[in-house]
Amino acid sequence: MHDIRSIRDNPEAFDAALARRGFPASAGAILALDTKRREVTTEMQQAQSRRNEASKAIGQAMGQGDSDKAEALKAEVAGLKQRLPELEEQDRQLGSELEHMLATIPNLPAADVPQGEDEEGNVEVSRWGDPRAFDFEPKEHADLAPALGMDFETGTKLSGARFTFLRGHMARLHRAIAQFMLDRQVGENGYTECNPPVLVSDDAMYGTDKLPKFAEDSFRTTDDRWLIPTSEVSLTASVAGEILPDLPQPMRMTAHTLCFRSEAGSAGKDTRGFIRQHQFEKVELVSICRPEDSEAEHERMTGCAEGILQALDLPYRKMLLCTGDMGFGARKTYDLEVWLPGQGAYREISSCSNTGDFQARRMNARYRPEGEKKTVFVHTLNGSGLAVGRTLVAVLENYQQADGSVTIPQVLVPYMGGIERLEPAG
């Protein structure tokens, strides 16, 4: 959500920032609606004040025996009582229209976000690790994994396209990856482990900018709840409506949950394999902090995600997303793209975003600096630490052997009960 006062103070800067994101100028329409609403609000407040004054004056006129004046005042009060509900409804409707308009406009990009229309405008910040030199032609996971327990056919039979049934050591490796990530983020990086609901309300989805923009990309239940597209929703919304005490250190939370996405806008993308599923798992990272700490926290969070890839010895590159490729609620985003030798390409495995106070304004999340009476909107950040299924894909492709087996990364062997290799069935 945008600060209407900031738009009033500098509409040109607001439109210029929107233009960087390829969004049309909106300050004029916003301010016109804002002016109209403020006029109605003023008229409503004046009418309420006059009604109260006139009501008191009726008693005084009656006490003075001035029945004509009393009757005139009664008629005025009656008219005001009839007019006030109309003004209140106008005020409510205009306020709702203004909120909806502000809620459908993306966050403004940070000054250091590169200009660009799409992913071609993203900037590579760094690379880590050297892709492995294979002495055979590496396979894509969709061709390699079925013999190891990644059952696409049964998943489709049970639930339709983009669902997968994992069996045996493949299922255990998936669980091991998630457990390793969670232990690392809690034990070494200081995140508090959480186990949040995966069914949430409209308010939780709206507050984390998933509604109304991404309603079609999410699953809704018959009792009007939403299956979370990411536990960012549950973790971030946990502070909705709160006034937190001073935040000398960021509040850091992590969770390993199921996530659900309808993928409504991704027809034809990654239809083979395990990369783009309707049901998947992530270890999510969320930080709540003071505005002055959010840039440093963004760098730290991204580093925590990078640490998982480094521990698994998976080559990756860090990308700074351009204005045209950032998510709706982000003001700055780093994507981590892992090397997949079967595809011969880097593919996204984590996205870490600083949303500034964009989400905090939508869900009214604030903190009170020590010694101050005034409250301040917090800054919120979120990132994948990492996407579990995509990490499984990266392990399969990078650690595959010529005989179709897959070597288990050393850091995962204890989580696998000492198993060091996935062997093809038969």
C-alpha positions as CSV (number, residue, x, y, z in Angstrom):
1,M,0.0,0.0,0.0
2,H,1.2,3.5,-0.8
3,D,1.3,6.5,1.5
4,I,-1.3,8.9,0.2
5,R,0.5,11.8,1.9
6,S,3.6,11.1,0.0
7,I,1.7,11.1,-3.2
8,R,0.1,14.4,-2.3
9,D,3.5,15.9,-1.5
10,N,5.2,14.8,-4.6
11,P,2.9,13.4,-7.3
12,E,5.6,13.8,-10.0
13,A,8.1,11.6,-8.2
14,F,5.4,9.0,-7.7
15,D,4.6,8.8,-11.4
16,A,8.3,8.8,-12.3
17,A,8.9,5.8,-10.1
18,L,5.8,4.0,-11.5
19,A,7.1,4.7,-15.0
20,R,10.3,2.9,-14.1
21,R,8.1,-0.2,-13.6
22,G,6.3,0.3,-16.8
23,F,3.1,1.3,-15.0
24,P,1.0,4.3,-16.2
25,A,0.9,7.6,-14.4
26,S,-1.6,7.3,-11.6
27,A,-1.1,10.3,-9.2
28,G,-3.7,12.4,-11.0
29,A,-6.5,9.9,-10.7
30,I,-5.5,9.0,-7.1
31,L,-5.4,12.7,-6.0
32,A,-8.7,13.4,-7.8
33,L,-10.4,10.6,-5.9
34,D,-8.6,11.6,-2.7
35,T,-9.8,15.2,-3.1
36,K,-13.4,14.1,-3.6
37,R,-13.3,11.9,-0.6
38,R,-11.8,14.6,1.6
39,E,-14.5,17.0,0.5
40,V,-17.2,14.5,1.5
41,T,-15.5,13.7,4.7
42,T,-15.3,17.4,5.6
43,E,-19.0,17.9,4.7
44,M,-19.9,14.9,6.8
45,Q,-17.9,16.1,9.8
46,Q,-19.4,19.6,9.5
47,A,-22.9,18.1,9.4
48,Q,-22.2,16.0,12.4
49,S,-20.9,19.0,14.3
50,R,-23.9,21.1,13.3
51,R,-26.3,18.4,14.2
52,N,-24.8,18.2,17.7
53,E,-24.9,22.0,18.1
54,A,-28.5,22.3,16.9
55,S,-29.6,19.5,19.2
56,K,-28.2,21.3,22.2
57,A,-29.7,24.6,21.0
58,I,-33.2,23.0,20.8
59,G,-33.2,22.5,24.6
60,Q,-32.0,26.1,25.2
61,A,-34.7,27.5,22.9
62,M,-37.4,25.5,24.7
63,G,-36.1,26.7,28.0
64,Q,-36.4,30.3,26.8
65,G,-39.9,29.7,25.5
66,D,-38.9,30.3,21.9
67,S,-41.0,27.6,20.3
68,D,-40.5,28.9,16.7
69,K,-36.7,28.7,17.0
70,A,-37.0,25.3,18.6
71,E,-39.2,24.0,15.7
72,A,-36.8,25.4,13.1
73,L,-33.9,23.7,14.9
74,K,-35.8,20.4,15.0
75,A,-36.4,20.7,11.3
76,E,-32.7,21.4,10.7
77,V,-31.7,18.4,12.8
78,A,-34.1,16.1,11.0
79,G,-32.7,17.2,7.7
80,L,-29.1,16.6,8.9
81,K,-30.1,13.2,10.2
82,Q,-31.4,12.3,6.8
83,R,-28.4,13.7,5.0
84,L,-25.7,12.1,7.2
85,P,-26.3,8.5,6.2
86,E,-25.9,9.5,2.6
87,L,-22.6,11.3,3.3
88,E,-21.4,8.4,5.4
89,E,-22.1,6.0,2.6
90,Q,-20.4,8.2,0.1
91,D,-17.4,8.5,2.4
92,R,-17.2,4.7,2.8
93,Q,-17.5,4.1,-1.0
94,L,-14.9,6.7,-1.9
95,G,-12.6,5.4,0.8
96,S,-13.0,1.9,-0.5
97,E,-12.4,3.0,-4.1
98,L,-9.2,4.9,-3.1
99,E,-7.9,1.9,-1.1
100,H,-8.6,-0.5,-4.0
101,M,-6.8,1.9,-6.4
102,L,-3.8,2.1,-4.1
103,A,-3.8,-1.7,-3.5
104,T,-3.5,-2.5,-7.2
105,I,-0.5,-0.3,-7.9
106,P,2.9,-2.1,-7.5
107,N,5.6,-1.1,-5.0
108,L,8.0,1.6,-6.1
109,P,11.5,0.4,-7.0
110,A,14.6,1.3,-4.9
111,A,17.0,3.8,-6.5
112,D,19.6,1.1,-7.2
113,V,17.3,-1.3,-9.0
114,P,18.3,-1.5,-12.7
115,Q,16.0,-0.3,-15.4
116,G,14.6,-3.0,-17.6
117,E,11.4,-4.4,-19.2
118,D,11.8,-8.1,-18.4
119,E,14.4,-10.8,-17.3
120,E,16.7,-9.6,-20.0
121,G,17.3,-6.5,-18.0
122,N,18.4,-8.4,-14.8
123,V,22.0,-7.8,-13.7
124,E,24.4,-10.6,-12.6
125,V,25.9,-9.6,-9.3
126,S,28.1,-12.7,-8.7
127,R,28.7,-16.4,-9.4
128,W,29.7,-19.1,-7.0
129,G,31.1,-22.5,-7.9
130,D,32.2,-24.1,-11.2
131,P,29.8,-26.3,-13.1
132,R,30.9,-29.9,-13.1
133,A,32.6,-31.3,-16.2
134,F,30.8,-34.6,-17.0
135,D,32.4,-37.4,-19.0
136,F,28.9,-38.4,-20.2
137,E,25.8,-36.5,-21.4
138,P,24.0,-35.4,-18.3
139,K,20.3,-36.0,-18.2
140,E,17.5,-33.7,-17.1
141,H,15.9,-34.7,-13.9
142,A,12.6,-35.6,-15.6
143,D,14.4,-38.3,-17.5
144,L,16.8,-39.4,-14.7
145,A,14.5,-39.3,-11.6
146,P,11.6,-41.8,-12.4
147,A,14.0,-44.8,-12.0
148,L,15.0,-43.3,-8.6
149,G,11.5,-42.9,-7.1
150,M,10.1,-39.7,-8.6
151,D,6.7,-41.0,-9.9
152,F,5.0,-38.5,-12.2
153,E,2.4,-40.9,-13.5
154,T,0.9,-41.7,-10.1
155,G,0.9,-38.1,-9.1
156,T,-1.0,-37.3,-12.3
157,K,-3.4,-40.2,-11.7
158,L,-4.2,-39.0,-8.2
159,S,-4.4,-35.3,-8.7
160,G,-3.9,-34.3,-12.3
161,A,-1.0,-32.5,-14.0
162,R,1.8,-30.9,-12.0
163,F,1.5,-33.3,-9.0
164,T,4.2,-35.8,-8.2
165,F,4.4,-38.9,-6.0
166,L,7.8,-39.5,-4.4
167,R,8.8,-42.9,-3.2
168,G,11.5,-44.6,-1.1
169,H,14.9,-42.9,-0.9
170,M,13.7,-40.1,-3.2
171,A,11.1,-39.1,-0.7
172,R,13.7,-39.4,2.1
173,L,16.1,-37.2,0.2
174,H,13.4,-34.5,-0.3
175,R,12.7,-34.6,3.5
176,A,16.5,-34.5,4.3
177,I,17.0,-31.4,2.2
178,A,14.2,-29.6,4.0
179,Q,15.4,-30.7,7.4
180,F,19.0,-29.6,6.6
181,M,17.8,-26.2,5.4
182,L,15.7,-25.6,8.5
183,D,18.4,-26.7,10.9
184,R,20.9,-24.4,9.1
185,Q,18.6,-21.4,9.2
186,V,17.8,-21.9,12.8
187,G,21.1,-23.1,14.2
188,E,23.5,-21.0,12.3
189,N,21.6,-18.0,11.0
190,G,19.4,-17.2,14.0
191,Y,15.9,-17.6,12.6
192,T,13.1,-18.7,14.9
193,E,11.4,-21.8,13.7
194,C,7.7,-21.6,13.2
195,N,4.9,-24.0,12.2
196,P,2.2,-21.7,10.8
197,P,-1.2,-22.5,9.3
198,V,-1.3,-23.2,5.6
199,L,-5.0,-22.1,5.4
200,V,-5.3,-18.3,5.9
201,S,-8.0,-15.5,5.7
202,D,-8.6,-12.9,3.1
203,D,-6.9,-10.3,5.4
204,A,-3.7,-12.3,5.6
205,M,-3.5,-12.6,1.8
206,Y,-4.4,-9.0,1.3
207,G,-1.9,-7.7,3.9
208,T,1.0,-9.6,2.1
209,D,-0.1,-8.2,-1.3
210,K,-1.4,-11.5,-2.7
211,L,-4.9,-10.0,-3.0
212,P,-6.4,-8.8,-5.2
213,K,-3.6,-9.0,-7.7
214,F,-2.9,-12.7,-7.5
215,A,-6.3,-14.3,-6.6
216,E,-6.3,-16.4,-9.8
217,D,-2.9,-17.8,-8.9
218,S,-4.0,-19.2,-5.6
219,F,-6.4,-21.9,-4.4
220,R,-9.5,-21.0,-2.4
221,T,-11.4,-23.4,-0.2
222,T,-15.2,-23.8,0.0
223,D,-15.2,-22.0,3.4
224,D,-13.5,-18.9,2.0
225,R,-10.0,-19.6,3.2
226,W,-6.8,-19.6,1.0
227,L,-4.1,-22.3,0.7
228,I,-0.9,-20.3,1.1
229,P,1.2,-19.8,-2.0
230,T,4.2,-19.3,0.4
231,S,4.6,-19.2,4.1
232,E,5.6,-15.6,3.7
233,V,1.9,-15.0,4.0
234,S,1.5,-16.7,7.4
235,L,4.8,-15.5,8.9
236,T,4.5,-11.9,7.8
237,A,0.8,-11.6,8.6
238,S,1.6,-12.8,12.2
239,V,2.4,-9.2,13.0
240,A,-0.6,-7.7,11.3
241,G,-2.3,-5.0,13.4
242,E,0.4,-5.1,16.0
243,I,2.4,-2.3,17.6
244,L,5.8,-4.0,18.3
245,P,8.2,-2.7,20.9
246,D,11.4,-1.2,19.7
247,L,13.2,-3.5,17.2
248,P,17.0,-3.2,18.1
249,Q,17.4,-6.5,16.1
250,P,15.2,-7.7,13.3
251,M,12.6,-10.3,14.1
252,R,13.6,-13.3,12.0
253,M,11.2,-16.3,11.3
254,T,11.5,-19.4,9.2
255,A,9.1,-22.2,8.4
256,H,9.1,-25.4,6.3
257,T,5.6,-25.7,4.8
258,L,3.6,-27.0,2.0
259,C,2.8,-24.3,-0.6
260,F,0.1,-24.2,-3.3
261,R,-0.1,-22.3,-6.5
262,S,-2.6,-22.7,-9.4
263,E,0.1,-21.4,-11.8
264,A,-2.7,-19.7,-13.8
265,G,-0.3,-17.5,-15.7
266,S,2.3,-20.2,-16.5
267,A,0.7,-22.2,-19.3
268,G,3.4,-24.2,-21.2
269,K,6.2,-23.4,-18.7
270,D,8.1,-26.4,-17.2
271,T,5.3,-28.8,-17.8
272,R,7.8,-31.7,-17.6
273,G,9.3,-32.6,-14.3
274,F,9.3,-31.3,-10.7
275,I,10.2,-27.6,-11.2
276,R,6.7,-26.1,-11.4
277,Q,4.2,-27.9,-9.3
278,H,0.8,-27.0,-7.9
279,Q,1.9,-28.4,-4.5
280,F,5.4,-27.9,-3.3
281,E,7.5,-27.2,-0.2
282,K,9.7,-24.3,0.8
283,V,11.8,-23.2,3.7
284,E,10.8,-19.6,3.9
285,L,12.7,-16.7,5.6
286,V,10.9,-13.6,6.8
287,S,12.3,-10.6,8.6
288,I,10.5,-7.7,10.4
289,C,12.7,-4.8,11.1
290,R,13.2,-1.0,11.4
291,P,13.3,1.0,8.1
292,E,16.9,1.9,8.6
293,D,17.9,-1.8,8.9
294,S,16.1,-3.3,5.9
295,E,18.8,-2.9,3.3
296,A,21.4,-4.6,5.5
297,E,18.9,-7.3,6.4
298,H,18.2,-7.9,2.7
299,E,21.8,-8.6,2.1
300,R,22.0,-10.8,5.1
301,M,18.9,-12.8,4.2
302,T,20.2,-13.4,0.7
303,G,23.5,-14.6,2.1
304,C,21.6,-17.1,4.4
305,A,20.0,-18.5,1.3
306,E,23.3,-18.6,-0.6
307,G,24.9,-20.5,2.3
308,I,22.6,-23.5,1.6
309,L,23.7,-23.7,-2.0
310,Q,27.3,-23.4,-1.0
311,A,27.0,-26.2,1.7
312,L,25.4,-28.4,-1.0
313,D,28.2,-27.4,-3.4
314,L,25.7,-26.4,-6.1
315,P,27.0,-23.7,-8.5
316,Y,24.7,-20.7,-8.7
317,R,24.6,-17.0,-9.7
318,K,23.1,-14.1,-7.9
319,M,20.9,-11.8,-10.0
320,L,19.6,-8.3,-9.2
321,L,16.2,-8.1,-10.8
322,C,15.3,-5.1,-13.0
323,T,12.3,-2.9,-12.6
324,G,10.3,-4.9,-15.1
325,D,10.9,-8.4,-13.6
326,M,10.4,-7.7,-9.9
327,G,7.4,-9.0,-8.0
328,F,4.4,-6.8,-7.4
329,G,5.2,-6.0,-3.7
330,A,9.0,-5.8,-4.0
331,R,11.1,-2.7,-4.0
332,K,14.3,-4.7,-4.5
333,T,14.9,-8.4,-5.3
334,Y,17.8,-10.8,-5.6
335,D,17.2,-14.1,-7.4
336,L,19.5,-17.0,-6.8
337,E,19.7,-19.2,-9.9
338,V,21.2,-22.7,-9.6
339,W,23.1,-24.5,-12.4
340,L,21.1,-27.4,-13.9
341,P,23.5,-29.4,-16.1
342,G,20.7,-31.4,-17.7
343,Q,19.2,-28.1,-19.0
344,G,22.5,-26.4,-19.5
345,A,21.1,-23.4,-17.8
346,Y,20.8,-21.5,-14.5
347,R,17.3,-21.7,-13.0
348,E,15.7,-19.7,-10.1
349,I,15.8,-21.5,-6.8
350,S,15.4,-18.6,-4.4
351,S,14.0,-15.1,-4.5
352,C,14.8,-12.6,-1.7
353,S,12.9,-9.4,-1.6
354,N,12.8,-6.2,0.5
355,T,9.2,-4.8,0.4
356,G,9.9,-1.7,2.5
357,D,6.7,-0.6,4.3
358,F,4.5,-1.7,1.4
359,Q,3.1,-4.7,3.2
360,A,3.2,-3.1,6.6
361,R,0.8,-0.3,5.5
362,R,-1.6,-2.9,4.1
363,M,-1.7,-4.8,7.3
364,N,-1.1,-1.9,9.7
365,A,2.1,-3.4,11.3
366,R,4.1,-0.9,13.3
367,Y,6.7,-0.5,16.1
368,R,7.3,2.1,18.7
369,P,10.9,3.3,18.9
370,E,12.3,3.4,22.4
371,G,11.4,6.6,24.2
372,E,9.0,7.7,21.5
373,K,5.2,8.1,21.6
374,K,4.8,8.0,17.8
375,T,4.7,4.7,16.0
376,V,6.5,3.8,12.7
377,F,5.6,1.3,10.0
378,V,8.0,-1.7,10.0
379,H,9.8,-3.0,7.0
380,T,9.2,-6.6,5.9
381,L,11.4,-8.9,3.9
382,N,10.9,-12.4,2.6
383,G,13.0,-15.0,0.8
384,S,13.3,-18.7,0.0
385,G,15.9,-20.5,2.0
386,L,15.3,-22.6,-0.3
387,A,12.6,-24.1,-2.5
388,V,12.9,-27.7,-1.5
389,G,11.7,-29.3,-4.8
390,R,14.0,-27.2,-6.9
391,T,16.9,-28.0,-4.6
392,L,16.1,-31.7,-5.1
393,V,16.1,-31.2,-8.8
394,A,19.5,-29.5,-8.6
395,V,21.0,-32.3,-6.5
396,L,19.8,-34.9,-8.9
397,E,21.2,-33.2,-11.9
398,N,24.5,-32.1,-10.5
399,Y,25.3,-35.3,-8.6
400,Q,24.1,-37.8,-11.2
401,Q,26.4,-40.6,-12.3
402,A,26.8,-42.4,-15.7
403,D,25.0,-45.5,-14.4
404,G,21.9,-43.5,-13.5
405,S,22.6,-43.3,-9.8
406,V,22.9,-40.1,-7.8
407,T,25.5,-39.4,-5.1
408,I,24.2,-37.8,-2.0
409,P,25.9,-34.5,-1.0
410,Q,28.0,-35.1,2.2
411,V,26.1,-32.6,4.3
412,L,22.9,-34.6,3.7
413,V,24.3,-38.1,4.4
414,P,23.5,-37.9,8.2
415,Y,20.0,-36.9,7.4
416,M,19.7,-39.9,5.1
417,G,20.7,-42.3,7.8
418,G,24.1,-43.0,6.2
419,I,22.7,-43.6,2.7
420,E,25.3,-42.2,0.2
421,R,23.7,-43.0,-3.1
422,L,20.3,-43.3,-4.9
423,E,20.3,-46.3,-7.1
424,P,18.0,-46.9,-10.1
425,A,15.2,-49.5,-9.4
426,G,16.2,-52.9,-10.7
